[in-house]
Amino acid sequence: MKRTGGALIVEALKANGVERVSCVPGESYLAVLDALKDSGVETLVCRQEGGAAMMADTWGRLTGKPGICMVTRGPGATNASAGLHVAKQDSIPMILFIGQIGLDMKEREAFQEVEYRRAFTEFAKWVGEIDDARRIPEFVTRAFAVATSGRPGPVVLTLPEDMLLDEVDAPQARPYTPVEAHPGPSQIAAVGEMLKTAKRPMVVLGGTRWSETSVAGIQAFAEKFKLPVGCSFRRQMLFDHLHPSYAGDVGIGINPALAKEVKDADLLILLGGRFSEMPSSSYTLMDIPYPAQKLVHIHPDPSELGRVYRADLAICAAPEEFISALATLDAPAAPTWAERTATMHAAYLAWSTPPKAGPGAVQMGPIMDWIEANTPKDAIFTNGAGNYATWLHRFHRFQAFNTQAAPTSGSMGYGLPAAVAAKQLFPEREVICFAGDGCFMMHGQEFATAIRYNLPIITLVINNGIYGTIRMHQEREYPGRVSATDLTNPDFAALAKAYGGHGETVEKTEDFAPAFLRARASGKPAIIEIKLDPEAITPMRTLTQIRDRL
């Protein structure tokens, strides 16, 4: 039976288990939108393509399956590139479909024409264009395979408008076949031998392709061996922070005591991550290319092994397969490093205890204490980028898998669309977005998407009236010469109400708890504006102290 190209796209998505797509509609892919209408695939209509792409990234992040986003050509596609960059650096499976100009108009610089294979190669694992509708099953199957294999990442497929209208015979779409790499028995045995001779071992978890099973498995292994475990930047949900083996966040603003332990380790096991700039403290925690620590590096993509660090043992495997194989190892009866592990966990607990006081009438430390005591263990926290995120990353103690959606690429504007996507995926769970005033305004219009689909997220807008991270660096490098970092903001609570949501303003610490409870009880998407003194630029230092180098 002949089907249009648009119908074949949707058929291939359904064959690969797609349940939802995010989009900003465009005339260039009307045939796909028409096919989606009666398909059973849920379509979230967003307000800007960057937000739509970040929603798809969040679905990929929280499910391990490619998130699907659809945008129109030219400006639509370039807007979406912000989300593509997040997915690329964060190793998130995602497929971006872009409506394209007709094939008969190519190479004329037609209306909104872009050659995406030239423009987007840096943002994606593969960029393809389907110029023959009969090849749609082939291209879509490949897109799913590429997005999920090795180091996951985004794929871009462009869809010429006339191709989508063609009626053709094509094979019935089938699901892609996942590809897994497994460690060899000799490699697992080598890990066991290294542990036997180690005095100061440590494990650092990162990357993607994790599951609830693999997280439980690594926690059981760490407990069995009494190993200290850290989580790399914005991957804190990979280990229960109250587990006695947890040593802390190996990321921006690392506990100096933990940084020293990483440097002093005689065996470092990097599992799943790349140990790139942020977790490595700007590549200072390990020497390049030959680390002083004996290094075991486990990563699902062979091209990543040996790329920066020469490992003593390099294993090409995803976390699930490696952790399953680890279960065969026997732990020593009394690990010599057990006391060190306990000391590192105690240091983490002290480091993650919020300060009680600071500049201004609103104190974020007590607010974080209240959030810790009054939110469910499975609540999902999202954020973008900015100094405000330190309050979440340092002082929230993650205890469960799939409770964090935050960009390791440091992209502003991510938190709100991520919260919308997370709530759509897990409607029964509480979803809390942390955003700075600058960060929120990057994709704040997606609050309208939360309203449209009745997704009662709670967004905390921590408003200090400045681009805080940039001001901090500016005060340090150019003291007394403030420029380009002051902001003029709307009344965020009034903005929430204008959209049809719930709005609150917090101007004193004691205002927060009742404001949060009212937001939760409203059953609506909510914004709680927290007016923070700009002097409270970090949990431990003020702007004045930074400027005066105190």
N, C-alpha and C positions, 0 to 999 in steps of 0.2 A: 504494500500500500504506500502510495506517495504521501509524504508529509513536507510541510514547509521547513525551511531552515530554523525558523523560530520554534516550531514544535519539536524539532529534533534536539535543540539545545535543552529544552525543558525535559524531554524524554531521557536524555543522558544524565541530567542532574538527578532525576528521580531514581534512575537505575543505580546511582552511586549514593543513595540514601540521603539526599539533601532534603531537609524539612523546612528551611527558611532562607530567604535572601534579603539583603538590604539594598536599597537603591535610591537614586534620584532619577526620575524618569526623563527620557529624551526621545525625540522623534526618530533618532537613528536606530533604535531597537524596539520599535513599537510591536513588531511581530513576536518578539520574545515576551513582552508584557501581555500581549493578547493570549499567548499560550499558557502563561502563568495563571491567568484568571481562574480557570476551572481545573487547575492541576492538583490542588490540595497542598501546594507549597506555599507557606506563609510569606507574604511580602511586606517588609517594613519600609515604608516610604519615609525617607529622611529629608533633612532640610539643607544639607550641604554634603558634597561628595566626600570630603575628608572625614566627616563624622560617620558616613555610611561605611567607608572603608575600615575605620577603626572599630565599628560594630562587628564587621566580618572578622577582623583580627581577633576580637574578644571571643567570638564563637569558636574560632580555631584554637585559641589559647586554652579555653575551658573544656573543650571536647576532644582535642587531638585530631579532629576531622576538618577538612578545609572549610573555612568560612567563605561564603559566596556573596560577592558584591557586584552590582551592575550600575554602570554610569554611561553617560553619553560622551560624545567625542570632544576633542579640544579642551575647552575650559573645564568640562566635567571630569575628564581624565586627569588633567594636571592638578585639579583640586584633590583628587583621590590619591595622588602620589604621596601625600603626607602619611596616609595609612599604609601604603605600600612600604615606605621606608621603615616604619615601625615593625611590620611583619618581617621584613628582610633581616634587620639587625637582631630581632628577637627570636628568629627561627620559628615562625608561626605559619602553619599551613593555611593558605588563603588563595582563592582564585578570583581575579578581577576581570569581568567581562566588560568590554568597551564597545559601544556602538560606533561604527566607523563609516566614513563616506563611501559612496558606491564605487565599485571596482572600475567603472568606466570613467571616473573622475580622478584617479590616482595620478600623482606627480604633476598636478596643475596648481598646487596650493589652493585647493578648493576651500569652501567655507568650513572653518574649524579643522582643517586637515593637519594631522600630525603623523609622522612615521614613527610608530611606537617601538619598533625594534631598535631604532637608533636612540630614541628618547628614554626608554624605560629599562634598558639592559642593566643598569646599575641598581635598579630597584627590585628586580625580580630574578628568580632562578631561570625562568624561560619566558620569552615573549613570542607568541605565535599569532598568525592571522589566518583565519579560515576563509579561503577564497572559493571553495567548492563545498556546497551543502552536503554532498554525499560523504565528505570526510569528517563531518561533525563528530560521530561516535569515536573515531580514531583520535582526534585532537582532544576531546574532553577526557577520554580515558587516560591519555598521556598527561594531561594537566593534573589530574588527581594523583597519578603515580609520582610525578615530579614534585608536587607540592608536599607530599608526605614522606618521601624516601630520603635516606641519608639525613642530612641536616634539613629539616623542613623549612619551607619558605613560600613566598607568594609567586604565583604564576599569572601572567596576563594573556588573555585571548581577545583579539579584536574581531569584531563581527561586521563586515561590510553590509550596509543596509540592503542592497539588492540581493545579496546572497541569502539573507534571512527570509526573503519573499519567494525564493525558488522552491518549487515543488519537485521533490526527487525521491527515488528509491534509495534507501540506505539500510544497512543492517540494524537490527534491533540492538539498542545499547545494552551493555553489560557492565557490572561493577568492576572497578580496577582491582588488581591483585596486589595487596601490600607486600613490600619487600623487607625482610628482616635479616640482620646480621647477628650471628651468635658467637660468643667467645669459645675458643677451643679449650679442651680439658687441661692442656699443658699451660695455657695462660692463667687459668684459675689456680692451678697448682703453684704457679710462680707468684701470684698474689699472696697465697698462703705462706710461702717461704719468706717473702719479704716481711710479712707481718711478724713472723717468728723472730726475726733478727732486729726488728725496729725497737727503738726506745721512746721515740716521740712521734708516733704516727698521727695523721689527721686526714679526714675526708672532707672534701668540699663538693657540694651538690649544685648543679646548675642545668641550664639548657631546657629542652622540651622533650616530648615523647615520654612523659611520665604518666602514671596512672595511680589510682588509689591503691592498687595491689603492689606496685613497685615502691611507693612511698612506705607502705606498711612493711614491705620486705627489707628496705634499707634500715628502717628503725629497729626491726628485729635483729638484723645483723650487727648494728652498732651496739645494741644492748648486750648481745651475746659476747662481743669482743671488747666491750667497755671503751669504744672508740669515740673520740671527740669529733663532732660533725658541725660544719658550718654551711650556710646557704649563700650562694653568690647573689649579687645585686638583683633585687626585685624577684627573687625566686624563693622567698621565705616560706611559702606554703609547702615546700617539699619536706619539711621536718617539723615535728611538734616542738614548739619552743619551750615547753615545760618538761620535755623528756630530759632525763639526767645527762644524756650525751650531747645535748645541743650547746654549741659554743658561741653562736652568734652569726651576725650578718657580715659576710665578706664583701663589702661594697663601699659606696661613698660614705665618708665619715666613719670608717671602721674604728672600733674600739682599739686604741693603741696596744693594749695588752694582747688582743687577738691577733693583730698584725704581727706582733713579735712572735707569737706562737706559730703562725704560718711560716715566717722566715726561719725559725729555729727547728721546724719539723725535720726529722731525718727520713720520713716517708710521707709523701703527699699523694693522696688518691683523688684525682679530679674526675668526677663522675657526671657525664652528660653535658658539661658546659665547655666554653672556649677559653675561659679565664682571660677575658679581654680587658680593655682599659679600666673599666669601673671596678670589677672584682679584684683586679691585680694592683689597685691603687696606682694607676698610671704606669703599669708594668714595672713596679718596684718590689713586689713581694717575691718574685722569682727572677733569677737572672736569665737573659735571653742570649743565645739559644740554649745554653746549658745550665739548667737550674742547679743550685747547690743542694737542694733536697733530692733524694731519690724520688723519681716521679713515675706514677702509674696514671696514664690518661686514657679514659674510656669515652669514646664519642662515636655516634652512629655514622659519621661521614669520614671516610678515609682521607679525604683531602684536608681535613682539619687537623689530623694527627701529624705532628711534626711541622706544621705550618709556622708556628711561633716558637714552641718549646720542644726541644728534643727529649722525649720521654725514655726512661729506662725500660718501660714496658708500655707499648701502645696497643690498645685493644679496640677493634672496630665492632661496636655493639651498641644497641640502644639500652637505656637503663633497665627496662623490664627483663631482657634476656640476660644481662650481666648479673643482676641481683638474684635472679632465679638460680643461676649457676653457683653463686656464692654460698648458697645454703649447704653445699657439700663440704665446706671447710669446717674444721674443728677449731674451736677457740682454745687458747691456753687456759689452764685451770685458774691461774691468778695473773691476769695481764699486768705487767709492770707499770703500765701507763694509766691504770685505773684512777689513781689519786690525782694525776694531772688532769684527767677528764673531768673529775668532780670540781677541781679548782677552776677550770675554764667555764663550766656551767654556772658556778657561783659568780664569776666575774661577769658573765652575760646578764644574770638576774640583776646585779647591781647597776650595770650599764643601761639596762632597759627600764629602770625605775625613774619615772618622770620627775623633774624638779617641781617643787611646790610653789615657787614664787618667781616673779620676773617683772619687767617693766609693764606699766599700764594696768587697767582695770580688769582685763580679761587674762586669765592665766591658763595656758593650754595644758600645763601639767595636770592639774586637777580634772580638767575636761577629759584628758586621755584616761585617767584613772576611772572616771565614771563610765566612759565607753567600754573599757575592759570589763567592768563589773555588770554591765547592763545590756550587752549585745550577745546574741547566740554564738556558740562555738563555730557554727557553719555559716555565719554571716560573711558576705562577700564584700571586700573592700577594693575600691578602684581609686586611681589617682592619675594625674598627668605628671608635670614636672614643676619644680620650684622648691624653695627652702621649706615651705609649709609641709611638704611630704615627709620631712624628717620626723615630724611628730608621729606620723603613722608608721613609718618604716622602723624607727628605733624603738618606739614605746608600745606598739601593738604586738602582742605575743600570739602569732599565728599558731593554731593547733590542728588544723585540718587541711587536707588537700582541696584544691579548687576554691580557695577563699581569697585569692589575690589576682587582680588584673591591673598590671602597671607596666609601662614601657621601659625596658632596659635601654632603649635608644634615647631616653630623656625627652620625649616629645610632649610639648605643652598641648593642652586641649583634649587629652586622651580620656580623662577620668569620666566625664559625663556621658559621651557615647558608649564607653565601656560599661557604665552602670546600666544604661538602657538595654544593652545587649544581654548583660548578665541576668537582669530581672526577667527579660523575655524568655531566657533559657531556663531559669530556675525561679518561677513565679512564687514558689512557696518559701523562699529564703529571703532574709533581709539583705538589702544591697545598699551600701553606704559609699558615697563618692566624696573624696577629699579633693578640693580644688582651691587654688589661690584665686584672687580676683583677676589677675592677668590670665591665668590658665583657663578659668571658667569662660572668659569672654572669647576664647579661641573657637569653641564649639558649643557655646551656651544655647544656641538656637535649637539644639537637639532636645532641650527640655520640652519643646513642643511635640517631639516624637513620643516622649514619655507620656505626655498628656493624651495624645491621640490614641495610644494603645493601652491606656490605663495601667501604666507600670509605676507603682508607687515607690520610687527610689527616694532616698534621703540624701541630699547634697549639702555638704558643709562647705560654704564659701568663706575661706579664711582671708579676710579683707584687711590688708595693711596699706593699701593705696599706692603700692609701688610694685615694679618688677623686682621682687625681693632678692633673688639669687644674683641678678646682674648688679643691683645696688650694692650688695655685699662685696662683690669683686671690685666694683668701682670705688667704693670707700677705701678698700685696702690698697688698690693700685694708684688711684688718683684722689687722695684724701682732700675733702673740701671742694671738689670740682664735680658736683652732681650734675648730670645731664641725661636726658632721654629715658629716665626711669620712673618719673612720677606719673600717676594715673588718675583719671577722673572716672568715677564709677557710677552706675545707676544705684538706686535703692533695690538691692537684690530681693528682699522680701516682697516688695511691691511688684517687682518683675515676675516673681513666681505667681502671685495672685492675678496679675494681668494675663498670664498664660492659662489660668484656670486651676493653678495648683495651690499649695499651702506655703505660706511664707512666714518666717520668724527672723527677728533681729536680736542678737546677743551682744550686749554692751558691758555686762559684768559677768564674772565667772558663774555666779549663782543663777544667772538667767538660763544657763545652757540646759540643765537637766529637764526642767519643765518644758522648755521649747522643743527639745528632742521628743519628749513623750507626747506632746500635742501633735507634732509632725507625724509620728508613727500612728497615732490614733486617727488622724485625718483620713487615712486610706488613699491619699492623693500623692502624686509626685510633689516633693517638698524641697524648699531651699531654706537653709538656716544660715544667715549671714553672721559670721563671728568677727566683730570689729577688733582687730588685734593692733596693738601699738607697733609701729614700724621699728621701734628700738628692739623689739623682741625678735630679732632677725634669725637667731638660732636658739635652741634650747639652753645653751650655756653661755652665749656671748651676745652683747648688744652691738648695735651699729656703731655707737660711740667707741666701744672697746676695740672694734675692728679698725675703725678709722685711726684711732690713737695707738694701734698695735699693742694693746694691753693683753 
